[in-house]
Amino acid sequence: MAPTSLPPPHPVTPDRRYFVVRGRLWRMANPELPGEERAQLVADLMRARREVGKALRSKDADAERLARQAVEVAKHSLGERGPPWWRDGAPDYNRRMVRNTPYAQWFAMLDIE
């Protein structure tokens, strides 16, 4: 029988605010989003990303600009960009190198290359 949940493909910080890709922190989506809303926003994001690729392949700068705007809207709606979704006043380290943040020691203990 297959497992019901797979481990995340990238390390996730202990507070579940970020995941790490190639040493950089990326903000997780807001965990308080209702499931259906989150699913719709993820579908919107994936559609917009496909449109970016299509525009790049066709060298259509106007379509690319519109598609990238749609990506930005979806990411803001998911909480991955814009104001942080947490309410405790902690700073946002989105897109920063993990080694330059308070998560550096945690990440170093993972021994990931």
MMTF fields as JSON, N, C-alpha, C and O atoms, coordinates in Angstrom:
{
  "mmtfVersion": "1.0.0",
  "mmtfProducer": "UNKNOWN",
  "numBonds": 451,
  "numAtoms": 452,
  "numGroups": 113,
  "numChains": 1,
  "numModels": 1,
  "chainsPerModel": [1],
  "groupsPerChain": [113],
  "chainIdList": ["A"],
  "bondAtomList": [4, 2, 8, 6, 12, 10, 16, 14, 20, 18, 24, 22, 28, 26, 32, 30, 36, 34, 40, 38, 44, 42, 48, 46, 52, 50, 56, 54, 60, 58, 64, 62, 68, 66, 72, 70, 76, 74, 80, 78, 84, 82, 88, 86, 92, 90, 96, 94, 100, 98, 104, 102, 108, 106, 112, 110, 116, 114, 120, 118, 124, 122, 128, 126, 132, 130, 136, 134, 140, 138, 144, 142, 148, 146, 152, 150, 156, 154, 160, 158, 164, 162, 168, 166, 172, 170, 176, 174, 180, 178, 184, 182, 188, 186, 192, 190, 196, 194, 200, 198, 204, 202, 208, 206, 212, 210, 216, 214, 220, 218, 224, 222, 228, 226, 232, 230, 236, 234, 240, 238, 244, 242, 248, 246, 252, 250, 256, 254, 260, 258, 264, 262, 268, 266, 272, 270, 276, 274, 280, 278, 284, 282, 288, 286, 292, 290, 296, 294, 300, 298, 304, 302, 308, 306, 312, 310, 316, 314, 320, 318, 324, 322, 328, 326, 332, 330, 336, 334, 340, 338, 344, 342, 348, 346, 352, 350, 356, 354, 360, 358, 364, 362, 368, 366, 372, 370, 376, 374, 380, 378, 384, 382, 388, 386, 392, 390, 396, 394, 400, 398, 404, 402, 408, 406, 412, 410, 416, 414, 420, 418, 424, 422, 428, 426, 432, 430, 436, 434, 440, 438, 444, 442, 448, 446],
  "bondOrderList": [1, 1, 1, 1, 1, 1, 1, 1, 1, 1, 1, 1, 1, 1, 1, 1, 1, 1, 1, 1, 1, 1, 1, 1, 1, 1, 1, 1, 1, 1, 1, 1, 1, 1, 1, 1, 1, 1, 1, 1, 1, 1, 1, 1, 1, 1, 1, 1, 1, 1, 1, 1, 1, 1, 1, 1, 1, 1, 1, 1, 1, 1, 1, 1, 1, 1, 1, 1, 1, 1, 1, 1, 1, 1, 1, 1, 1, 1, 1, 1, 1, 1, 1, 1, 1, 1, 1, 1, 1, 1, 1, 1, 1, 1, 1, 1, 1, 1, 1, 1, 1, 1, 1, 1, 1, 1, 1, 1, 1, 1, 1, 1],
  "groupList": [{"groupName": "MET", "atomNameList": ["N", "CA", "C", "O"], "elementList": ["N", "C", "C", "O"], "formalChargeList": [0, 0, 0, 0], "bondAtomList": [1, 0, 2, 1, 3, 2], "bondOrderList": [1, 1, 2], "singleLetterCode": "M", "chemCompType": "L-PEPTIDE LINKING"}, {"groupName": "ALA", "atomNameList": ["N", "CA", "C", "O"], "elementList": ["N", "C", "C", "O"], "formalChargeList": [0, 0, 0, 0], "bondAtomList": [1, 0, 2, 1, 3, 2], "bondOrderList": [1, 1, 2], "singleLetterCode": "A", "chemCompType": "L-PEPTIDE LINKING"}, {"groupName": "PRO", "atomNameList": ["N", "CA", "C", "O"], "elementList": ["N", "C", "C", "O"], "formalChargeList": [0, 0, 0, 0], "bondAtomList": [1, 0, 2, 1, 3, 2], "bondOrderList": [1, 1, 2], "singleLetterCode": "P", "chemCompType": "L-PEPTIDE LINKING"}, {"groupName": "THR", "atomNameList": ["N", "CA", "C", "O"], "elementList": ["N", "C", "C", "O"], "formalChargeList": [0, 0, 0, 0], "bondAtomList": [1, 0, 2, 1, 3, 2], "bondOrderList": [1, 1, 2], "singleLetterCode": "T", "chemCompType": "L-PEPTIDE LINKING"}, {"groupName": "SER", "atomNameList": ["N", "CA", "C", "O"], "elementList": ["N", "C", "C", "O"], "formalChargeList": [0, 0, 0, 0], "bondAtomList": [1, 0, 2, 1, 3, 2], "bondOrderList": [1, 1, 2], "singleLetterCode": "S", "chemCompType": "L-PEPTIDE LINKING"}, {"groupName": "LEU", "atomNameList": ["N", "CA", "C", "O"], "elementList": ["N", "C", "C", "O"], "formalChargeList": [0, 0, 0, 0], "bondAtomList": [1, 0, 2, 1, 3, 2], "bondOrderList": [1, 1, 2], "singleLetterCode": "L", "chemCompType": "L-PEPTIDE LINKING"}, {"groupName": "HIS", "atomNameList": ["N", "CA", "C", "O"], "elementList": ["N", "C", "C", "O"], "formalChargeList": [0, 0, 0, 0], "bondAtomList": [1, 0, 2, 1, 3, 2], "bondOrderList": [1, 1, 2], "singleLetterCode": "H", "chemCompType": "L-PEPTIDE LINKING"}, {"groupName": "VAL", "atomNameList": ["N", "CA", "C", "O"], "elementList": ["N", "C", "C", "O"], "formalChargeList": [0, 0, 0, 0], "bondAtomList": [1, 0, 2, 1, 3, 2], "bondOrderList": [1, 1, 2], "singleLetterCode": "V", "chemCompType": "L-PEPTIDE LINKING"}, {"groupName": "ASP", "atomNameList": ["N", "CA", "C", "O"], "elementList": ["N", "C", "C", "O"], "formalChargeList": [0, 0, 0, 0], "bondAtomList": [1, 0, 2, 1, 3, 2], "bondOrderList": [1, 1, 2], "singleLetterCode": "D", "chemCompType": "L-PEPTIDE LINKING"}, {"groupName": "ARG", "atomNameList": ["N", "CA", "C", "O"], "elementList": ["N", "C", "C", "O"], "formalChargeList": [0, 0, 0, 0], "bondAtomList": [1, 0, 2, 1, 3, 2], "bondOrderList": [1, 1, 2], "singleLetterCode": "R", "chemCompType": "L-PEPTIDE LINKING"}, {"groupName": "TYR", "atomNameList": ["N", "CA", "C", "O"], "elementList": ["N", "C", "C", "O"], "formalChargeList": [0, 0, 0, 0], "bondAtomList": [1, 0, 2, 1, 3, 2], "bondOrderList": [1, 1, 2], "singleLetterCode": "Y", "chemCompType": "L-PEPTIDE LINKING"}, {"groupName": "PHE", "atomNameList": ["N", "CA", "C", "O"], "elementList": ["N", "C", "C", "O"], "formalChargeList": [0, 0, 0, 0], "bondAtomList": [1, 0, 2, 1, 3, 2], "bondOrderList": [1, 1, 2], "singleLetterCode": "F", "chemCompType": "L-PEPTIDE LINKING"}, {"groupName": "GLY", "atomNameList": ["N", "CA", "C", "O"], "elementList": ["N", "C", "C", "O"], "formalChargeList": [0, 0, 0, 0], "bondAtomList": [1, 0, 2, 1, 3, 2], "bondOrderList": [1, 1, 2], "singleLetterCode": "G", "chemCompType": "PEPTIDE LINKING"}, {"groupName": "TRP", "atomNameList": ["N", "CA", "C", "O"], "elementList": ["N", "C", "C", "O"], "formalChargeList": [0, 0, 0, 0], "bondAtomList": [1, 0, 2, 1, 3, 2], "bondOrderList": [1, 1, 2], "singleLetterCode": "W", "chemCompType": "L-PEPTIDE LINKING"}, {"groupName": "ASN", "atomNameList": ["N", "CA", "C", "O"], "elementList": ["N", "C", "C", "O"], "formalChargeList": [0, 0, 0, 0], "bondAtomList": [1, 0, 2, 1, 3, 2], "bondOrderList": [1, 1, 2], "singleLetterCode": "N", "chemCompType": "L-PEPTIDE LINKING"}, {"groupName": "GLU", "atomNameList": ["N", "CA", "C", "O"], "elementList": ["N", "C", "C", "O"], "formalChargeList": [0, 0, 0, 0], "bondAtomList": [1, 0, 2, 1, 3, 2], "bondOrderList": [1, 1, 2], "singleLetterCode": "E", "chemCompType": "L-PEPTIDE LINKING"}, {"groupName": "GLN", "atomNameList": ["N", "CA", "C", "O"], "elementList": ["N", "C", "C", "O"], "formalChargeList": [0, 0, 0, 0], "bondAtomList": [1, 0, 2, 1, 3, 2], "bondOrderList": [1, 1, 2], "singleLetterCode": "Q", "chemCompType": "L-PEPTIDE LINKING"}, {"groupName": "LYS", "atomNameList": ["N", "CA", "C", "O"], "elementList": ["N", "C", "C", "O"], "formalChargeList": [0, 0, 0, 0], "bondAtomList": [1, 0, 2, 1, 3, 2], "bondOrderList": [1, 1, 2], "singleLetterCode": "K", "chemCompType": "L-PEPTIDE LINKING"}, {"groupName": "ILE", "atomNameList": ["N", "CA", "C", "O"], "elementList": ["N", "C", "C", "O"], "formalChargeList": [0, 0, 0, 0], "bondAtomList": [1, 0, 2, 1, 3, 2], "bondOrderList": [1, 1, 2], "singleLetterCode": "I", "chemCompType": "L-PEPTIDE LINKING"}],
  "groupTypeList": [0, 1, 2, 3, 4, 5, 2, 2, 2, 6, 2, 7, 3, 2, 8, 9, 9, 10, 11, 7, 7, 9, 12, 9, 5, 13, 9, 0, 1, 14, 2, 15, 5, 2, 12, 15, 15, 9, 1, 16, 5, 7, 1, 8, 5, 0, 9, 1, 9, 9, 15, 7, 12, 17, 1, 5, 9, 4, 17, 8, 1, 8, 1, 15, 9, 5, 1, 9, 16, 1, 7, 15, 7, 1, 17, 6, 4, 5, 12, 15, 9, 12, 2, 2, 13, 13, 9, 8, 12, 1, 2, 8, 10, 14, 9, 9, 0, 7, 9, 14, 3, 2, 10, 1, 16, 13, 11, 1, 0, 5, 8, 18, 15],
  "groupIdList": [1, 2, 3, 4, 5, 6, 7, 8, 9, 10, 11, 12, 13, 14, 15, 16, 17, 18, 19, 20, 21, 22, 23, 24, 25, 26, 27, 28, 29, 30, 31, 32, 33, 34, 35, 36, 37, 38, 39, 40, 41, 42, 43, 44, 45, 46, 47, 48, 49, 50, 51, 52, 53, 54, 55, 56, 57, 58, 59, 60, 61, 62, 63, 64, 65, 66, 67, 68, 69, 70, 71, 72, 73, 74, 75, 76, 77, 78, 79, 80, 81, 82, 83, 84, 85, 86, 87, 88, 89, 90, 91, 92, 93, 94, 95, 96, 97, 98, 99, 100, 101, 102, 103, 104, 105, 106, 107, 108, 109, 110, 111, 112, 113],
  "secStructList": [7, 7, 7, 1, 1, 7, 7, 7, 1, 1, 7, 5, 7, 6, 6, 1, 1, 3, 3, 3, 3, 6, 6, 3, 3, 3, 3, 7, 7, 7, 6, 6, 1, 7, 2, 2, 2, 2, 2, 2, 2, 2, 2, 2, 2, 2, 2, 2, 2, 2, 2, 2, 2, 2, 2, 2, 2, 2, 6, 7, 2, 2, 2, 2, 2, 2, 2, 2, 2, 2, 2, 2, 2, 2, 2, 2, 2, 2, 6, 1, 1, 1, 1, 7, 1, 7, 7, 1, 7, 7, 7, 7, 7, 6, 6, 1, 5, 4, 4, 4, 1, 6, 6, 2, 2, 2, 2, 2, 2, 2, 6, 7, 7],
  "xCoordList": [0.841, 0.0, 0.892, 1.883, 0.538, 1.32, 1.126, 0.054, 2.168, 2.02, 0.974, 0.794, 0.294, -0.739, -0.164, -0.807, 1.021, 1.646, 3.137, 3.807, 3.625, 5.041, 5.804, 5.244, 7.079, 7.859, 8.038, 8.043, 8.182, 8.375, 9.653, 10.629, 9.647, 10.83, 12.019, 13.15, 11.775, 12.831, 12.691, 11.597, 13.8, 13.703, 12.758, 12.756, 11.971, 11.036, 11.497, 11.813, 11.533, 11.985, 11.085, 9.913, 11.624, 10.834, 9.521, 8.546, 9.493, 8.26, 7.318, 6.239, 7.726, 6.936, 6.611, 5.605, 7.477, 7.266, 7.977, 7.564, 9.046, 9.859, 10.267, 10.296, 10.583, 11.304, 12.596, 12.704, 13.571, 14.898, 15.209, 15.093, 15.606, 16.049, 17.393, 17.512, 18.403, 19.768, 20.225, 20.824, 19.93, 20.415, 19.619, 20.013, 18.503, 17.692, 16.333, 15.731, 15.865, 14.553, 13.451, 13.576, 12.378, 11.198, 9.986, 9.815, 9.152, 8.01, 6.988, 6.658, 6.501, 5.44, 4.108, 3.974, 3.14, 1.795, 1.18, 1.571, 0.237, -0.455, -1.205, -2.112, -0.845, -1.5, -2.956, -3.694, -3.357, -4.731, -5.716, -6.914, -5.23, -6.146, -7.025, -6.527, -8.318, -9.185, -8.756, -8.274, -8.931, -8.46, -8.917, -8.104, -10.193, -10.705, -10.112, -9.757, -10.007, -9.43, -7.964, -7.515, -7.23, -5.821, -5.673, -4.819, -6.497, -6.432, -6.695, -6.016, -7.672, -7.974, -6.815, -6.462, -6.225, -5.092, -3.879, -3.178, -3.629, -2.516, -2.791, -1.883, -4.037, -4.39, -4.182, -3.67, -4.578, -4.367, -2.877, -2.465, -2.076, -0.63, -0.026, 0.77, -0.407, 0.147, -0.27, 0.532, -1.515, -1.994, -1.172, -0.741, -0.962, -0.197, 1.242, 1.809, 1.839, 3.207, 3.275, 4.227, 2.258, 2.224, 2.12, 2.742, 1.322, 1.17, 2.482, 2.787, 3.255, 4.577, 5.432, 6.043, 5.476, 6.268, 5.818, 6.64, 4.521, 3.962, 4.366, 4.763, 4.26, 4.623, 6.11, 6.502, 6.939, 8.384, 8.703, 9.507, 8.065, 8.324, 7.882, 8.523, 6.798, 6.297, 6.888, 6.585, 7.733, 8.381, 7.348, 7.533, 6.261, 5.188, 5.351, 4.919, 5.98, 6.303, 5.05, 5.044, 3.995, 2.769, 2.121, 1.693, 2.044, 1.462, 2.322, 1.794, 3.644, 4.531, 4.293, 4.222, 4.172, 3.937, 2.636, 2.594, 1.574, 0.279, 0.349, -0.221, 1.044, 1.165, 1.975, 1.627, 3.036, 3.836, 3.034, 3.201, 2.18, 1.302, 0.347, 0.075, -0.162, -1.068, -0.333, -0.91, 0.938, 1.751, 1.873, 1.702, 2.164, 2.333, 1.042, 1.084, -0.084, -1.371, -1.614, -2.012, -1.377, -1.597, -0.664, -1.094, 0.604, 1.559, 1.186, 1.321, 0.725, 0.267, -0.945, -1.028, -1.878, -3.089, -2.775, -3.438, -1.757, -1.339, -0.553, -0.408, -0.046, 0.76, 2.244, 3.035, 2.637, 4.05, 4.817, 6.042, 4.106, 4.696, 3.808, 2.707, 4.308, 3.55, 3.792, 4.789, 2.891, 3.059, 3.059, 2.323, 3.873, 3.882, 2.512, 1.771, 2.193, 0.892, 0.88, -0.191, 2.05, 2.064, 1.843, 2.076, 1.389, 0.951, 1.776, 1.384, 2.9, 3.669, 4.735, 5.511, 4.776, 5.726, 7.127, 8.007, 7.355, 8.676, 8.996, 8.109, 10.273, 10.646, 10.491, 10.432, 10.428, 10.295, 11.672, 12.345, 12.081, 13.371, 13.198, 14.108, 12.049, 11.776, 12.856, 13.253, 13.317, 14.306, 15.723, 16.604, 15.949, 17.301, 18.059, 17.466, 19.372, 20.202, 20.068, 20.197, 19.809, 19.54, 20.73, 20.542, 21.936, 23.127, 23.189, 23.931, 22.416, 22.405, 21.167, 20.791, 20.537, 19.306, 19.408, 20.361, 18.453, 18.444, 18.265, 18.428, 17.94, 17.779, 19.106, 19.128, 20.19, 21.486, 21.919, 22.325, 21.841, 22.292, 21.417, 21.933, 20.111, 19.195, 19.571, 19.663, 19.79, 20.096, 21.438, 21.572, 22.42, 23.744, 23.661, 24.395, 22.774, 22.622, 22.007, 22.127, 21.35, 20.763, 21.822, 21.585, 22.995, 24.125, 23.709, 23.932, 23.103, 22.697, 23.716, 24.155, 24.081, 25.056, 24.388, 25.057],
  "yCoordList": [-1.174, 0.0, 1.246, 1.301, 2.248, 3.481, 4.35, 4.341, 5.108, 6.009, 7.08, 7.478, 7.537, 8.557, 9.95, 10.81, 10.187, 11.491, 11.297, 10.546, 11.991, 11.91, 12.985, 14.037, 12.738, 13.794, 14.954, 14.736, 16.17, 17.3, 17.108, 16.547, 17.578, 17.395, 18.248, 17.983, 19.262, 20.161, 20.31, 20.154, 20.613, 20.82, 21.973, 23.0, 21.795, 22.811, 23.247, 22.412, 24.556, 25.077, 24.565, 24.267, 24.462, 23.942, 24.695, 24.105, 25.995, 26.767, 26.671, 27.263, 25.923, 25.651, 26.926, 26.991, 27.93, 29.166, 29.152, 29.842, 28.364, 28.359, 26.94, 26.04, 26.766, 25.573, 26.073, 27.248, 25.192, 25.597, 24.896, 23.676, 25.687, 25.167, 25.811, 27.035, 24.967, 25.433, 26.524, 27.523, 26.31, 27.207, 28.484, 29.354, 28.615, 29.837, 29.51, 28.477, 30.413, 30.254, 30.754, 31.807, 29.977, 30.352, 30.202, 29.167, 31.224, 31.218, 30.161, 30.002, 29.448, 28.471, 29.214, 30.373, 28.529, 29.088, 29.161, 28.428, 30.036, 30.221, 28.931, 28.523, 28.297, 27.044, 27.225, 26.248, 28.466, 28.72, 28.851, 29.015, 28.78, 28.844, 27.594, 26.484, 27.769, 26.601, 25.73, 26.246, 24.431, 23.479, 23.764, 23.728, 24.044, 24.307, 25.59, 25.644, 26.608, 27.876, 27.673, 28.142, 26.976, 26.703, 25.914, 26.233, 24.895, 24.077, 24.937, 24.785, 25.835, 26.709, 27.66, 27.89, 28.212, 29.123, 28.403, 28.96, 27.187, 26.406, 26.115, 26.205, 25.767, 25.532, 26.806, 26.747, 27.956, 29.235, 29.491, 29.938, 29.206, 29.405, 28.516, 28.976, 27.258, 26.333, 26.745, 26.672, 27.173, 27.639, 28.856, 28.932, 29.794, 30.999, 30.641, 31.229, 29.689, 29.276, 28.635, 28.857, 27.836, 27.253, 28.352, 28.274, 29.383, 30.504, 31.276, 31.746, 31.409, 32.049, 31.251, 31.825, 29.941, 29.094, 29.202, 29.296, 29.189, 29.302, 30.641, 30.694, 31.715, 33.044, 33.126, 33.727, 32.52, 32.531, 31.772, 32.224, 30.615, 29.823, 30.562, 30.447, 31.315, 32.045, 33.453, 34.2, 33.801, 35.124, 36.259, 37.274, 36.066, 37.053, 37.815, 37.354, 38.986, 39.762, 40.208, 40.209, 40.584, 41.025, 39.864, 40.03, 38.711, 37.531, 37.123, 36.717, 37.232, 36.896, 37.829, 37.38, 39.119, 40.096, 39.785, 39.801, 39.503, 39.176, 37.881, 37.79, 36.891, 35.611, 35.781, 35.21, 36.551, 36.784, 37.565, 37.343, 38.46, 39.161, 38.176, 38.284, 37.216, 36.205, 35.328, 34.95, 35.002, 34.25, 35.054, 34.515, 36.322, 37.186, 37.255, 37.166, 37.412, 37.472, 36.177, 36.212, 35.034, 33.742, 33.58, 33.118, 33.95, 33.808, 34.725, 34.334, 35.92, 36.816, 36.211, 36.226, 35.68, 35.095, 33.88, 33.642, 33.114, 31.951, 32.349, 31.548, 33.587, 34.035, 33.818, 34.052, 33.371, 33.125, 34.416, 34.449, 35.464, 36.783, 37.806, 37.495, 39.03, 40.078, 40.036, 39.475, 40.622, 40.623, 39.197, 38.345, 38.932, 37.577, 37.208, 38.063, 35.92, 35.45, 35.213, 35.084, 35.154, 34.953, 36.281, 37.348, 36.197, 37.404, 37.704, 38.549, 37.036, 37.238, 38.323, 38.535, 39.007, 40.099, 39.668, 40.515, 38.36, 37.875, 38.405, 38.503, 38.749, 39.265, 38.2, 37.001, 38.676, 37.793, 37.608, 38.584, 36.361, 36.054, 35.435, 34.774, 35.64, 35.071, 35.466, 36.628, 34.478, 34.619, 34.92, 35.218, 34.851, 35.09, 33.781, 32.71, 33.885, 32.701, 32.276, 33.091, 31.002, 30.5, 30.757, 30.976, 30.732, 30.928, 32.326, 32.551, 33.272, 34.656, 34.962, 36.123, 33.923, 34.107, 33.355, 32.604, 33.545, 32.771, 31.263, 30.493, 30.832, 29.409, 28.734, 27.536, 29.473, 28.942, 27.715, 26.713, 27.778, 26.652, 25.424, 24.312, 25.611, 24.502, 23.847, 22.623, 24.666, 24.136, 23.404, 22.349, 23.963, 23.333, 21.937, 21.025, 21.791, 20.489, 19.429, 18.233, 19.86, 18.901, 18.193, 17.106, 18.815, 18.245, 17.95, 16.855, 18.947, 18.833, 19.569, 20.665, 18.972, 19.632, 20.341, 20.948],
  "zCoordList": [0.0, 0.0, 0.0, 0.728, -0.819, -0.944, 0.291, 0.897, 0.67, 1.819, 1.52, 0.369, 2.551, 2.363, 2.189, 1.587, 2.7, 2.491, 2.264, 2.973, 1.262, 0.929, 1.685, 1.993, 1.99, 2.633, 1.657, 0.445, 2.152, 1.243, 0.431, 0.928, -0.83, -1.685, -1.263, -1.673, -0.455, 0.019, 1.529, 2.071, 2.214, 3.664, 3.993, 3.314, 5.023, 5.498, 6.883, 7.73, 7.108, 8.401, 9.521, 9.29, 10.727, 11.846, 12.091, 12.558, 11.779, 11.97, 10.776, 10.784, 9.742, 8.543, 7.751, 7.044, 7.881, 7.126, 5.778, 4.846, 5.675, 4.46, 4.091, 4.93, 2.798, 2.361, 1.737, 1.386, 1.598, 1.138, -0.183, -0.294, -1.182, -2.469, -2.783, -2.836, -2.991, -3.298, -2.325, -2.725, -1.042, -0.005, 0.171, 0.949, -0.538, -0.456, 0.167, -0.127, 1.032, 1.654, 0.713, 0.089, 0.628, -0.151, 0.759, 1.404, 0.814, 1.717, 1.311, 0.136, 2.317, 2.123, 1.956, 2.348, 1.373, 1.279, 2.676, 3.585, 2.819, 4.087, 4.458, 3.733, 5.558, 5.932, 6.388, 6.524, 6.62, 7.055, 5.899, 6.128, 4.658, 3.516, 3.505, 3.691, 3.291, 3.179, 1.986, 0.977, 2.109, 1.108, -0.315, -1.239, -0.508, -1.859, -2.43, -3.607, -1.608, -2.069, -2.449, -3.496, -1.598, -1.882, -3.183, -4.01, -3.361, -4.583, -5.821, -6.837, -5.741, -6.882, -7.162, -8.318, -6.099, -6.286, -6.871, -7.716, -6.435, -6.996, -8.472, -9.298, -8.809, -10.211, -11.031, -12.149, -10.48, -11.166, -11.38, -12.45, -10.361, -10.45, -11.538, -12.357, -11.539, -12.538, -13.953, -14.883, -14.111, -15.416, -15.861, -17.011, -14.951, -15.288, -15.648, -16.569, -14.938, -15.267, -16.649, -17.397, -16.983, -18.336, -19.385, -20.444, -19.079, -20.013, -20.176, -21.272, -19.103, -19.215, -20.197, -21.098, -20.026, -20.924, -22.361, -23.273, -22.563, -23.915, -24.541, -25.705, -23.761, -24.261, -24.581, -25.581, -23.728, -23.993, -25.274, -26.089, -25.446, -26.666, -27.927, -28.971, -27.833, -29.003, -29.103, -30.033, -28.134, -28.104, -28.123, -28.796, -27.373, -27.27, -25.96, -24.903, -26.041, -24.837, -24.084, -22.853, -24.798, -24.126, -23.377, -22.235, -23.996, -23.334, -22.136, -21.101, -22.276, -21.166, -19.982, -18.838, -20.253, -19.187, -18.45, -17.219, -19.208, -18.595, -17.787, -16.7, -18.318, -17.61, -16.326, -15.293, -16.385, -15.178, -14.132, -12.933, -14.573, -13.635, -12.965, -11.769, -13.739, -13.18, -12.163, -11.144, -12.433, -11.466, -10.181, -9.088, -10.308, -9.131, -8.312, -7.085, -8.97, -8.272, -7.505, -6.341, -8.146, -7.486, -6.294, -5.237, -6.442, -5.34, -4.165, -3.006, -4.463, -3.386, -2.686, -1.458, -3.462, -2.888, -2.018, -1.009, -2.417, -1.632, -0.38, 0.544, -0.351, 0.78, 0.574, 1.487, -0.619, -0.89, -1.151, -1.034, -1.499, -1.707, -1.019, -0.566, -0.949, -0.283, 1.212, 1.667, 1.976, 3.435, 3.977, 3.479, 4.988, 5.557, 6.119, 6.604, 6.044, 6.539, 8.042, 8.634, 8.67, 10.118, 10.816, 10.248, 12.061, 12.783, 14.027, 14.831, 14.202, 15.439, 15.32, 16.252, 14.187, 14.009, 13.592, 13.438, 13.406, 12.986, 11.59, 10.742, 11.35, 10.032, 8.949, 9.222, 7.731, 6.572, 5.929, 5.6, 5.754, 5.135, 3.755, 3.256, 3.138, 1.82, 0.817, 0.727, 0.073, -1.004, -0.503, -1.31, 0.769, 1.302, 1.409, 1.532, 1.36, 1.555, 3.007, 3.92, 3.207, 4.553, 5.482, 6.679, 4.947, 5.78, 6.387, 7.343, 5.84, 6.326, 7.165, 7.323, 7.699, 8.466, 9.786, 9.996, 10.667, 11.917, 11.702, 12.649, 10.501, 10.201, 9.834, 9.553, 9.834, 9.384, 10.181, 9.593, 11.496, 12.32, 12.08, 11.961, 12.009, 11.713, 10.392, 10.305, 9.361, 8.038, 8.032, 7.413, 8.719, 8.77, 9.422, 9.043, 10.387, 11.046, 10.121, 10.387, 9.039, 8.105, 7.273, 6.747, 7.158, 6.402, 4.952, 4.436, 4.319, 2.914, 2.067, 2.417, 0.973, 0.09, -1.024, -1.859]
}
